């Protein structure tokens, strides 16, 4: 395939960013996202005034939507870095078209996830107690707690993700600066471009910096969700106390992130006219790695069930039976239908070549992974060791408002990204096309 058409598409993408005006569709989506953000602000405001009692949490289910949403969002943020960093280190050419919006997805999802553990503290204004700071009262963090390590892992991952995302944007921002038609646009993109002039030393330093950030980000992908898994597996709660959790959580995070990348990439590709840059082959490859991650997750489900019954622990067996046939059995079976049943469609080439089918599968997997978190947390807590302490969990309207508001916050950030910045890495694709003559 000639490189002329993709190069022309790259130039067209630059021109679209410079003259991009918000159409009715964008304004409609942004209006919905802003409305949901208002819902989030209201829910947080009421929470700060009245406390966590407005949620459905109670004994024995002391963890509810806040932790469910946190684990779900932090998982979605894992795949973007994997697509951008891990595949870059292994020199996978096809990731170039997907890396930019996947990195943006990571930054926005991790930022959204960080709200929930802070709000769940009950006194969120004291969250800084998790950090080691000089104080006369000797209130040092408990370094043997996975929660403290979780805080540092997420903070490090968010910092590296933002720097990795921004450093890759600089050459494209400089290109937008140089081709801006108005002084305001030139000044806006010029400030963000940090004086980039495209000199050989600039490119050399950018390549070195990108390699360093990629090498840092890949182990952070595994460490962050392993720390999240240890929050659960350190407890002696049946259904949580398992050495399977760290790799199982990492695989689940990658699955939910790849599914979100499909869910976002398919409509974005259509609405922005990026078919020549994000081709059917790119979506096919993304669907294949989604299938691979999903099969690992399905194996984790089977392993968890097998060892519960094979181990003979009556409490573990009771938890598994409650998950399958208890009050929340519908959550378990719906989760399996989405994450295992819906996943099987990706075996078929016709599905992988059909964008709307990929978006549908991606949506099912995103929903299924949220239900998995609900199943994991609630069904392990609502029936404890003593029948006298059993209790149901009923989410309140404030729980649902926080979930909907977090979706609105993520959507608003992503819509602003699509409006103001290139959604594909222009300099990486141009360099690849000029060197190799094909779009990968």
Steps between C-alpha positions, in 0.01 A plus 500: 500500500633845411582741782347793314144440620588462869729805481216698350277373782755623753500846343121495500499411870723800575266723301196356680650575841575858396157572359301257712176653612264342744212356302158421635600142579799613705295759687227245570751250641674772701166623639423150628852466643482838675157415641646180646793700639249723678342186642845394623561838666161486672563145624844594634362813664228306681757237597728761660208645697326182609775236488522151350173402666322621187642197319360150524802368692439347841627208699596250376522659150733785591633534143255600230483705183795722593746209499323326211533813286858554610615151398303526174646836395856417600472182292382693195807720532743210479458403134582841357852489637539140392399586143732799490798387706523120493426474131744783428778317684429188297489708177144416403428735211122475515477670840601838350147585384345410836757626749392865529137454593588195712744715701233768541257232617755388759557846644130581525400161644773502766416858596132403533581192706701703750185674622340191648749374760536857629123543530472157662724610788204673665717804574653559156671823606739286706616281210849647533548282807590223251819685409812503719541855618682647805257544787532532874224247574684207341207404276708309249340285229473128565751370247379141542161598363429443131282812505804722554695330221188529286505877547863531391458260207204696361670837554813378319296347218296816450813718495680276249187472283453878485866564417506223239182630340612864499855439376363311199269792422774765478603454132134497392428811705792674328359402162163644596674815624685552172188448289256696716296759311436730796726656760293355784538145374871549432551629852295220655685220322832685527485507880421128508777418248770624742714657228531187285683575174547150361878504526694173498585539868132551580405177323784312667395614844134424430585145389709446813229644726229290334705183546559581869133570566396184314744292707359655819135469400497128415593373850263758649213342305561175686588653836196729525236234454700247698486748789126537450472120512700486823246735661261207471717191528667611826163475673379173649163540329384190308500580131786751536781312673666360189843510339324498163387860536807700380531337153122468478454871571768597248333292227161647589641852487645442155172350379292795620750748356517331160119484494476873574755569226270316257191678631662843457705434188223377271268806520794744519648351184168542319410849621846649440557332165809308611432182303827536305702535824314264733436224250310175528831324562564711810157417641555135416828492692341679796217245496753215499684621811161565663413135433834386646448702821141376523606137478739554790215653702271206411774261614515696826125451553535126444805477727327689779200267490716188478724580797206608715337158468823299469644659816200387704478821708130522587508880519657536155246250364217696665619824336512339157154353544367838610653662193335253267163453668463761771322833505757645256518195277370705207816715524722191473323354199468835320870557557583161349270565206680827424861411579505140381201463267531836324877459473464191278374715213856626453606157372322579174674710238168640378441653846853640523453664158166659592547823700151515653532137614835580666347800678214278622740237635708774661193641673400156629848440639511840672163428662607147590818619670301744714265218598802285583620760750152517651484122525849475648444759772136465601457122486813451709372728775123471532517142638778483757607223736205553737141484374405764756719755317356443153353801323403614152656787311270746324668788314329835548440775248821665619696189403350507152562874472869453579528227237318703234695813594833322463398386151409860420835630626691249289284577195544877538879468521511270198275729296728797575798291392330409172411864440837664573776246433600251229339165572781309327874545546576700188878510530530127573278405208675740262841367598383141463344567160805680368734225619298197401246622247201322657258599777572189712 
